[in-house]
Amino acid sequence: MFTSLEKKILTVLAFVQFNHIVDFMIIMPMGTQLMRLFSIEAQQFSLLVSSYTFFAGVSGFLASFYMDRFDRKKSLLVLFTGFTLATIFCGLARDYHTLLIARSMTGFFGGVMNSIILSITSDLIDYKRRGMAMGFLATAFSAASILGVPFSIFLSQSLSWYAPFIFLAILCLVILVGIYHYVPSISSHLKVEPEMKHVPKVPFWQPAISVLQSPVQRMSLIFMFFVMFSHFSIIPFIATSQVVNAGLSESQLTLIYLIGGICSFFSAPMVGRFSDRYGKAKIYMYSILFSIVPIFLVTHQGKDSLWVVLLVAGLFFISAGSRMIPAQALVSGAVSSQQRGAFMSLLSCLQSMAMAAGAYIAGLMVTIDPVDGRLLNYPAVGYMAIGTGLFTLVILQKLKYLDQPTATDEEAMIEAEVQGQI
């Protein structure tokens, strides 16, 4: 398990994740409301979603050049401050184009935060317990679904669409204090061995180049790109489809996130423990196969009773966490501490690009029926997501050697290079 200090650090990091996730997720259940208020089409709304992830990818790429040059705590404080200011800007926006710019700024600062959180977690928690740590952090997603998103929907419907962003900005200020007081300075990756002191400094782009030159790290990045693409191609239109296809009212959307969050809250820690006990690659494989059912159901859902809709939503939320927890824990073993910031930043970049591509391509595929307003071609998006998910199992065969239960990150990485022949 975790020490008292580790629990405090993970709790603060989970709160950072909570705010980041709510800020990112809240735009999707507001899709019907925003399309109506701003008189925009599904493609324009998908751009509103994908702009966040695109600029998150840009910041992740830029961060890969410098992330390992600074104390991780200082990096988190600076970027979370920028995220707070951008969230305030979202709350002050009053038209589509201003909101599009504000969401892009939020994505720029918020996208790379996940890479810092994963770097801090991987630096502090050894690989044998990292699945549990990822499961703990994943409860932030559950809390966001149970509390953050429903409350934000309530604010948007009771006050105005921009009220949730003001609420999140205030919460950001509280979390900044928590980061300052509880997250320790993490600079072990900056230490230089005595024999290396006289070696000339490498160019600023070298950390990112070194990551891309490593076959196992390169394959890990490709793996996570397709994991995120599969997952996020169907996410942007789930809330809208539940309203216009399944027949839920906008106020009932809170139940979707409430039930889904409760299911994730109990399943995420369990998946983390199973990943550490039985192997992260094995649990990921089972999770991908399990996810076929909820992805098919959620993208084919028509008018149905509320309990059926909630059951499908619960299964989908469980499958989402079951894929991401072992996948992130597995690839965290592909890199040493000295390169972790660059690797996680590039990982964040590619994940964001995958999310943007998934959302944008889904937006091109999905159309709105001019007669009854239903989403059309959403099942085709589901088939694309299932196919991409199954393709990740092919890539997984090159990474399963990272899953050495008794190895350090460096030993597991070397083993994967040799055994995987990648």
Order of alpha helices (4+ residues) and beta strands (2+ residues): alpha-alpha-alpha-alpha-alpha-alpha-alpha-alpha-alpha-alpha-alpha-alpha-alpha-alpha-alpha-alpha-beta-beta-alpha-alpha
